[in-house]
């Protein structure tokens, strides 16, 4: 996945409240570190359940 795809996705998730970010410096380099929020955890659990249901229907025909 390219940076041109990844970072807009991360920024969008942060805008929706699913992620928070902070700047972290290690030596001369600064990087942005992302962390999932409680709202993001809820959304992730919901998405996982939907994916499991979809794959169950595709594989098992249910």
N, C-alpha and C positions, 0 to 999 in steps of 0.2 A: 504494500500500500504506500502510495507516495505521500509526501508531506502536504502536497496540495489537496489531498483527499482527507488525510487524518486530522490536520489541525482545524479545518472548518467544522468537522464533525465534533471534535472536542469542544470548540468554542460554542457550538450550538447546544451541546449537552449541558455546558456550564450555564448558558443563558436560561435554559429550562429549569435549572436548579438541581440537576442530577449529579453534577460534579462541582467541586470547588478547586481552585488552583492557588498556588503560591510560587514565588520565585525563590530558588535555592541556589546559593553560591558554593561552588566547590573549587577552591583555588582561584584561577583566573576565569573560570567558566561559570556562567549563570544558566540555569535551566528552569523550566516551569514544571512543577510537580502537580499532578491531578489526583484528587481523592474523591471517592464516591460519597454522596450524601445519603441521609436516611431516605429521602424521596427517591434517589437513584436506586437504592437497594430495593425499595418497593417496586419500582418500575422494572428492575432486572428480574425479580421473582415472577412478576406478572408475565414478562416476555418469555421467560423460560417455560412457564406453564403452557403458554400458547404454542410455543415451538414443539413441546412434547406432545400436545394434543394433535397438532398438524402432522407430525411424523408418525404418530400412532395411527392416524387415519390413512396416511399414505402406505405404510408398511403392513398394517394389520387389516386394512379395509374397514375400519370402524370409525 
